[in-house]
Amino acid sequence: MAAASQRLRLPRAMRLQRGGEFSEARRRGQRLVRGCLIANWYELPDGASRRLGVVTTRKLGSAVVRNRARRLLRESFRLQQHSIRPGIGLVLVARASIVGKERQAVERDLVSALRAAGVWSQAR
């Protein structure tokens, strides 16, 4: 069991953190709206791993609501990370409809967006 959890970790190196990285995704990347999220993605330089950034706005609600939305998006990505093509920078923006959703529903929206975007690979 420890090997499986190690394999599905989401280390800090896999996270987009600087504002410039988010801006690059918006400027260079493509955008797709699906259900409770907006996905912005772009190609990273050769040899780069998958990277994730999450955006939640105050329009969603209190800090508790925004933190839950971030956790749901990160967990959905973490569980599906090996099905996403390597070399993709992905920024997920939570929409108001994420409030009150369960993880499985958020994960379904994420998978739907990734398939429509063409960054989904079945290698799992």
N, C-alpha and C positions, 0 to 999 in steps of 0.2 A: 504494500500500500504506500509506503514511503517513496518508492520510485515513481509511482504514478503522480503523487502530489508534487514531487520535485520537477517532473516534466511539465506540469501545468502552471508553474509559477509565473508571476508577472513582475520581474525585477525592475528596478528603477531605470536601468539602461533601456528598457523597452517602452518607456513613457516619453511622450513629447512634453517638454516642460517650459521651454523658452517661448516667449511671445512671437519671436521670429519664425519658429517652426509652425505655429498655428497660422500665422499670416501666409507662410509659404503654401500651406495646404489650401488655403482659401484662394490665393492668387494663381498658383500653378495647377491645382488639382481639379478634380471633377466633383460634382455634388449630386446627391440623390436623397429624396425624402421618402421614408417608409415608416408608416405607423407612428410610433412614439419617438422617433429619432431622425436626425439629419446626418448623413455620412458624407464627409469630405475626404477624399483620398488622393494620393499622388505617389509617383514612383520615387523610391529612394535610390541613391547611388548603388552600383553593383556591389554585391556581397553584404549589403546591409540586411539586418533582421527586420521583422515586423515591428512597428512602433504605434503606440496609441496615445491619443490626447482626448480628454473629455472636457466639455464645456457645459456648464449649467448657469442659467441667468436668474436674477432675482424675480423674474416674472413667474417662475415656478412656485415660489412660496418662501417659507422660512428656511433657515439654515438646515434644519432637520430634514426638510423635504428635499432640498438641493443635495445634501450629502447622500441621502438614500438613492437619489437618481444617479449620482456618480458611482456609487457602489454597484447598482444594478448594471450599469453600462460596462464598468470594468470587469465585473464577474462574468457577464455574457461574453465579452471579448476573451477573457482568460480561458473559458471553457471551449471556445471555438478557435483559438489562436492557431492550432496546427492545421486547420482547414483553410486558412487564409494564405494566399500566395506570398512567399517571402519577398522582401524588398518593397513593402507597401507601408506608407505613412498614413494613418487613419485618424481622423478627428471626428468624434461623435458628439453631436449637439443634442441635448435632451429637449424634447418638446413638451408642452403643457400636458399632453395626454399620457405622459409617463407616470404622473402622480397616481398612486393607488394601484399600479400594475404589479403583477408578480414577475419573478425573474424569468419564468418560462415564456411569458408573453413578450418580454423585452428581447429575449434571445431569439424568438421566432422572427421578430421585426429585424433584428441584426442580420440573421442568416438570409432573410429575404432581400435585404439591401445589398449584401455582399454578392449574392448570386446575380442580382440584376446588374451590379457594377462590373461583373466579370472578374473579380479578384478571388473568387471562391475556387479552391482546388480540392478535390475529393481525397487527397492524400492525408489520411488521418491515422 
